[in-house]
Amino acid sequence: MLRLTEEAKKFSYSDSSRIVTNGNVSRQTVMNAVRRCRAKDDVVAVKRKVPVLHIDADEDHVSLQNGRNVMIPFATVYEGLEHIGIGGKGRNRGIRPFQHGTCGIQETFWEEVYQKLDNRYDLDEVRIYLHGDEAAWIKQGLNVLPNCTFVLDSYHKNKAKKMAFGGCMAGEATTEKRLLEEAFRLGDRMKLEAVWRSLLKKHPERRKSINQAMGYLRENLDAIAVRYHDAEARNGGATEPHISHTFSSRLSSRPMGWSRETLEHLVPILAQGTFELIACNSPRKEPKCIEKATKRITRHARKKIGPFLPNPDIMLHFVAVSNGKVTQLYRTLRDIQTR
C-alpha cells in the first residue's frame, strides 16, 4: 500500500497499478491505499533560531466528482533564498522549506501553520514575511502569526500593472510608468491616482480594466512599497511555482474529478511528502485487510474471458458489442455466439 500511495503522488491510479503490480490491482484498490495513509510530520529535536522566516501562501482549485470544486490552501515556509548554479543560468531555492496544505479553507489553517513553526523555531525574535495576493484567507494569517508583515508577491503586482498599461503603444505611457514606480517606492497614493486619471483620459474605452488594475494596486500599495525599503522582503515570494509544482500538476492541470475523502488524505501527503500507514481500529482486523488485498490482487490477475471470443488476447474492439447497448445487431451476434 505504501508503494501504491508513493506512485499515486505523481501518477494516475491506473499508472500506479501498472508500475507497482503490472496492472494486477484495480484503480479502486490504489484509491483505497491512498485512503489508508496519512501525512507524517518530521520530528525536530532542537528548535532553530533564525532572524527571519518567509511564507508563500496560495491556493489551488480542484474539481470534485459532484461538479463543484474545492479550494486547497497551501503555505510554504522557508528561511530565505539561496542561489544555486553559475551566474544568470542559476536559480534561487528556499532554505530548509516545509509545506502545509489542507482540503478546503478551515478556520484552523493558520493555527496549524503556527504550531508547525513553533515546533521548529524559536519565535520570540523572528520576523515573518507573508507573501501572497490579497485573498482574505491569506491576510487572516496576520492575526495569528507573530511579528508578521504582508508582502504582495511580484507576480500579482506585475499582472495588475500589465493590465493597466495593456492598451498603451510603445513609448506612449513612459511618464505614467515612471510615476507609478515612484508611487510604489514611496507608497504615495496621490501619485498612483494621478497615473490612474491619466490612463483613463488616454484610453477611456479601457475604463473597466484600468479601474480594476489600479484599484488592486491602490489597495495593496503598502504591501508593494515594503519590497522597496526592506531588502529582506525581496528575499522571497514565489507563490505560483510552489502551487503548480506541488498540487496543480497532480490535482487540477488535467480534467479529472476527485472525492473529498480522498483529497483529505492526498493533499497533506503531497504537501508534506512523507506519510505512514493508518492502523486499523482493531488489531484483529489488520490480517483480514491484508487477506482481502491479496485476494483482490489474485482475482484481478486472472484474465477475464470475453462474451464473444474465448481468448481475450485476440478480441477486437467492436462498437456494437462494447458500447453496452442492446440493439438488433447485438442480439444477432449473441445468438450466433450461443449456437
C-alpha positions as CSV (number, residue, x, y, z in Angstrom):
1,M,0.0,0.0,0.0
2,L,2.8,2.4,0.7
3,R,4.3,1.8,-2.7
4,L,1.0,2.3,-4.4
5,T,0.5,5.6,-2.5
6,E,4.0,6.7,-3.3
7,E,3.3,6.3,-7.1
8,A,-0.2,7.9,-6.7
9,K,1.5,11.1,-5.6
10,K,2.9,11.5,-9.2
11,F,0.8,9.3,-11.5
12,S,-2.8,8.3,-12.1
13,Y,-4.3,5.3,-10.3
14,S,-4.1,3.1,-13.3
15,D,-0.4,4.1,-14.0
16,S,0.4,3.5,-10.3
17,S,-1.1,0.0,-10.5
18,R,0.9,-0.7,-13.7
19,I,4.1,0.5,-12.2
20,V,3.8,-1.4,-8.9
21,T,1.8,-4.5,-9.7
22,N,2.0,-4.7,-13.5
23,G,-1.7,-3.8,-13.6
24,N,-2.9,-6.6,-11.4
25,V,-4.8,-4.4,-9.0
26,S,-7.7,-2.0,-9.9
27,R,-7.7,1.8,-9.6
28,Q,-10.2,1.4,-6.7
29,T,-7.5,-0.6,-4.9
30,V,-5.0,2.2,-5.4
31,M,-7.5,4.8,-4.1
32,N,-8.1,2.6,-1.1
33,A,-4.4,2.5,-0.5
34,V,-4.2,6.3,-0.5
35,R,-7.1,6.5,2.0
36,R,-5.2,4.1,4.2
37,C,-2.3,6.5,4.5
38,R,-1.9,9.9,6.2
39,A,0.8,12.6,6.2
40,K,3.6,12.3,8.7
41,D,5.3,15.3,10.3
42,D,9.1,15.4,10.6
43,V,10.4,15.1,14.2
44,V,12.5,18.1,15.1
45,A,14.8,17.6,18.1
46,V,16.0,21.2,18.7
47,K,14.3,24.4,17.8
48,R,16.3,26.6,15.4
49,K,16.9,30.3,16.0
50,V,16.7,32.3,12.8
51,P,16.2,36.1,12.3
52,V,13.5,35.8,9.5
53,L,11.1,33.4,8.0
54,H,9.2,33.7,4.7
55,I,5.8,32.1,4.0
56,D,4.4,31.8,0.4
57,A,0.7,31.3,0.5
58,D,-1.6,30.5,-2.4
59,E,-4.5,28.2,-3.3
60,D,-5.4,25.7,-5.9
61,H,-9.0,24.9,-7.2
62,V,-9.7,21.2,-7.6
63,S,-12.8,19.8,-9.3
64,L,-15.0,17.4,-7.3
65,Q,-17.0,14.5,-8.7
66,N,-20.3,16.2,-7.9
67,G,-19.4,19.0,-10.4
68,R,-18.3,21.5,-7.8
69,N,-14.8,22.5,-6.8
70,V,-12.9,22.9,-3.6
71,M,-10.2,25.4,-2.8
72,I,-6.9,23.9,-1.5
73,P,-5.0,26.4,0.7
74,F,-1.2,25.9,0.7
75,A,1.7,27.5,2.6
76,T,5.4,27.1,2.0
77,V,7.7,28.1,4.8
78,Y,11.5,28.7,4.3
79,E,14.4,30.7,5.8
80,G,15.1,32.8,2.8
81,L,16.6,32.1,-0.7
82,E,19.9,30.8,-1.8
83,H,21.3,30.9,-5.3
84,I,22.4,27.7,-7.0
85,G,24.1,27.4,-10.3
86,I,26.5,29.8,-12.1
87,G,25.6,33.4,-12.8
88,G,22.4,34.1,-14.7
89,K,22.0,30.4,-15.6
90,G,21.4,29.6,-11.9
91,R,18.2,29.8,-9.9
92,N,17.0,30.5,-6.4
93,R,15.6,27.9,-4.0
94,G,14.2,28.1,-0.5
95,I,16.4,27.3,2.5
96,R,15.0,24.4,4.6
97,P,11.5,24.6,3.3
98,F,8.5,22.7,4.6
99,Q,4.9,22.9,3.4
100,H,1.4,22.6,4.7
101,G,-1.9,22.1,2.9
102,T,-5.5,21.1,3.7
103,C,-8.6,20.2,1.8
104,G,-10.8,23.3,1.9
105,I,-10.4,26.5,3.8
106,Q,-10.5,25.8,7.5
107,E,-10.5,28.2,10.4
108,T,-7.7,26.2,12.0
109,F,-5.4,26.5,8.9
110,W,-3.1,29.3,10.2
111,E,-3.2,27.8,13.8
112,E,-1.8,24.6,12.3
113,V,0.9,26.6,10.4
114,Y,1.8,28.4,13.6
115,Q,2.0,25.1,15.5
116,K,4.4,23.7,13.0
117,L,6.5,26.9,13.2
118,D,6.5,26.8,17.0
119,N,7.7,23.1,16.8
120,R,10.6,24.0,14.6
121,Y,11.7,27.5,15.5
122,D,12.2,29.9,18.4
123,L,9.6,32.5,17.5
124,D,10.5,35.1,20.2
125,E,12.5,37.4,18.0
126,V,11.9,36.1,14.5
127,R,10.4,38.4,11.7
128,I,7.9,36.7,9.4
129,Y,7.1,37.9,5.9
130,L,3.8,36.6,4.4
131,H,3.8,36.6,0.6
132,G,0.7,36.2,-1.5
133,D,-2.2,38.0,-3.2
134,E,-4.9,40.0,-1.4
135,A,-7.1,37.0,-0.6
136,A,-8.9,37.3,2.7
137,W,-7.9,33.9,3.9
138,I,-4.2,34.7,3.4
139,K,-4.4,38.0,5.3
140,Q,-6.0,36.1,8.2
141,G,-2.5,34.8,8.9
142,L,-1.6,38.3,10.1
143,N,-3.9,37.8,13.1
144,V,-2.2,34.5,14.1
145,L,1.5,34.7,13.2
146,P,3.7,36.9,15.4
147,N,5.6,39.9,14.1
148,C,4.2,39.3,10.6
149,T,4.4,41.6,7.6
150,F,2.3,41.1,4.4
151,V,4.1,41.4,1.1
152,L,2.3,41.4,-2.3
153,D,4.2,39.0,-4.5
154,S,5.7,40.3,-7.7
155,Y,3.6,38.1,-9.9
156,H,0.3,39.7,-8.9
157,K,1.8,43.2,-8.9
158,N,3.2,42.8,-12.4
159,K,-0.1,41.2,-13.6
160,A,-2.1,44.2,-12.5
161,K,0.5,46.6,-13.9
162,K,0.3,44.9,-17.3
163,M,-3.5,45.1,-17.2
164,A,-3.4,48.8,-16.5
165,F,-1.0,49.6,-19.4
166,G,-2.3,46.9,-21.8
167,G,-3.8,49.4,-24.3
168,C,-0.8,51.7,-24.5
169,M,1.5,51.8,-27.5
170,A,5.3,51.7,-27.2
171,G,6.6,54.9,-25.6
172,E,3.1,56.3,-25.1
173,A,2.9,55.9,-21.3
174,T,6.6,56.4,-20.3
175,T,5.8,59.2,-17.9
176,E,3.0,57.3,-16.3
177,K,5.2,54.2,-15.8
178,R,7.9,56.3,-14.1
179,L,5.4,57.9,-11.8
180,L,3.9,54.6,-10.9
181,E,7.3,53.2,-9.9
182,E,7.8,56.3,-7.7
183,A,4.4,55.6,-6.1
184,F,5.4,52.0,-5.4
185,R,8.8,53.1,-4.0
186,L,7.3,55.8,-1.7
187,G,3.9,54.3,-1.0
188,D,2.4,57.5,-2.4
189,R,-1.3,57.2,-3.2
190,M,-1.6,60.6,-4.7
191,K,0.9,59.8,-7.5
192,L,-0.8,56.4,-8.1
193,E,-4.1,58.2,-8.5
194,A,-2.6,60.7,-10.8
195,V,-1.4,57.8,-13.1
196,W,-4.9,56.4,-12.8
197,R,-6.5,59.6,-14.1
198,S,-4.0,59.9,-16.9
199,L,-4.6,56.4,-18.2
200,L,-8.4,56.9,-18.1
201,K,-8.0,60.1,-20.1
202,K,-5.8,58.5,-22.7
203,H,-7.9,55.3,-23.0
204,P,-11.5,55.8,-21.8
205,E,-12.5,52.7,-23.8
206,R,-10.5,50.6,-21.3
207,R,-12.1,52.1,-18.2
208,K,-13.2,48.8,-16.7
209,S,-9.7,47.1,-16.9
210,I,-7.9,50.2,-15.8
211,N,-10.1,50.7,-12.8
212,Q,-9.8,47.0,-11.8
213,A,-6.0,47.0,-12.1
214,M,-5.3,50.4,-10.5
215,G,-7.8,49.7,-7.7
216,Y,-6.0,46.5,-6.9
217,L,-2.6,48.3,-6.8
218,R,-4.0,51.0,-4.6
219,E,-5.5,48.5,-2.1
220,N,-2.1,46.8,-1.8
221,L,0.2,49.8,-2.1
222,D,1.7,49.3,1.4
223,A,2.4,45.6,0.7
224,I,4.2,46.7,-2.6
225,A,6.2,49.5,-1.0
226,V,7.7,47.3,1.7
227,R,9.7,45.5,-1.0
228,Y,11.4,48.8,-1.9
229,H,12.5,49.9,1.6
230,D,13.1,46.5,3.2
231,A,15.6,44.3,1.3
232,E,14.6,41.2,3.3
233,A,11.0,41.5,1.9
234,R,12.5,40.9,-1.6
235,N,14.2,37.6,-0.4
236,G,11.1,35.5,-1.1
237,G,7.7,35.4,-2.8
238,A,7.3,32.7,-5.4
239,T,3.8,31.6,-4.7
240,E,2.7,30.4,-8.2
241,P,5.6,27.9,-8.8
242,H,5.0,26.3,-5.4
243,I,1.3,25.6,-6.0
244,S,2.0,24.5,-9.6
245,H,4.7,22.1,-8.7
246,T,3.1,20.6,-5.6
247,F,-0.6,20.4,-6.4
248,S,-1.7,21.6,-9.9
249,S,0.4,19.0,-11.8
250,R,-1.4,16.2,-10.0
251,L,-4.8,17.5,-9.0
252,S,-6.0,20.2,-11.4
253,S,-3.9,20.5,-14.6
254,R,-6.0,17.9,-16.4
255,P,-9.7,17.2,-16.5
256,M,-10.5,14.9,-13.5
257,G,-12.9,14.7,-10.6
258,W,-11.9,13.9,-7.0
259,S,-13.8,12.8,-3.9
260,R,-13.4,15.0,-0.8
261,E,-12.5,11.9,1.3
262,T,-9.5,11.1,-1.0
263,L,-8.4,14.8,-1.1
264,E,-8.4,14.9,2.7
265,H,-5.7,12.2,2.7
266,L,-3.8,13.1,-0.5
267,V,-3.5,16.9,-0.1
268,P,-1.4,16.7,3.2
269,I,0.6,13.8,1.7
270,L,1.5,15.9,-1.4
271,A,2.3,18.9,0.8
272,Q,4.5,17.2,3.4
273,G,6.0,14.4,1.2
274,T,6.2,11.8,3.9
275,F,3.4,9.6,5.0
276,E,2.6,6.5,7.0
277,L,0.0,3.7,7.0
278,I,-3.0,4.2,9.3
279,A,-3.5,1.3,11.6
280,C,-6.9,-0.5,11.7
281,N,-9.2,0.3,14.6
282,S,-8.8,-3.3,15.9
283,P,-5.5,-5.3,15.6
284,R,-7.6,-8.3,14.8
285,K,-8.9,-6.7,11.6
286,E,-5.4,-6.0,10.2
287,P,-4.8,-9.6,8.9
288,K,-8.2,-9.5,7.3
289,C,-7.3,-6.3,5.5
290,I,-4.1,-7.9,4.2
291,E,-6.0,-11.1,3.2
292,K,-8.6,-9.1,1.3
293,A,-6.0,-7.1,-0.6
294,T,-4.2,-10.4,-1.5
295,K,-7.4,-11.9,-2.8
296,R,-8.2,-8.8,-4.8
297,I,-4.8,-8.9,-6.5
298,T,-5.3,-12.6,-7.3
299,R,-8.7,-12.0,-8.7
300,H,-7.6,-9.2,-10.9
301,A,-4.6,-11.1,-12.0
302,R,-6.8,-13.7,-13.7
303,K,-7.7,-12.9,-17.3
304,K,-11.4,-12.3,-17.9
305,I,-13.0,-14.3,-20.8
306,G,-15.0,-12.1,-23.2
307,P,-18.6,-12.9,-24.0
308,F,-17.9,-13.5,-27.7
309,L,-14.4,-14.8,-28.0
310,P,-12.7,-17.4,-25.7
311,N,-9.3,-15.7,-25.9
312,P,-9.3,-12.0,-24.9
313,D,-5.8,-11.6,-26.4
314,I,-7.3,-11.8,-29.9
315,M,-10.5,-10.0,-29.1
316,L,-11.1,-7.0,-31.4
317,H,-12.8,-3.7,-30.3
318,F,-16.3,-4.0,-31.8
319,V,-18.5,-1.0,-31.0
320,A,-21.8,-2.9,-31.4
321,V,-20.7,-5.2,-28.6
322,S,-18.6,-3.0,-26.4
323,N,-20.9,0.1,-26.1
324,G,-23.3,-1.8,-23.8
325,K,-26.4,-1.0,-25.9
326,V,-28.8,-3.9,-26.6
327,T,-29.6,-3.5,-30.3
328,Q,-30.8,-5.9,-33.0
329,L,-27.2,-6.3,-34.2
330,Y,-26.2,-7.2,-30.6
331,R,-28.9,-9.8,-30.3
332,T,-27.9,-11.3,-33.7
333,L,-24.3,-11.6,-32.7
334,R,-25.3,-13.0,-29.3
335,D,-27.4,-15.7,-31.0
336,I,-24.6,-16.6,-33.2
337,Q,-22.2,-16.9,-30.3
338,T,-24.5,-19.2,-28.3
339,R,-25.2,-21.6,-31.1
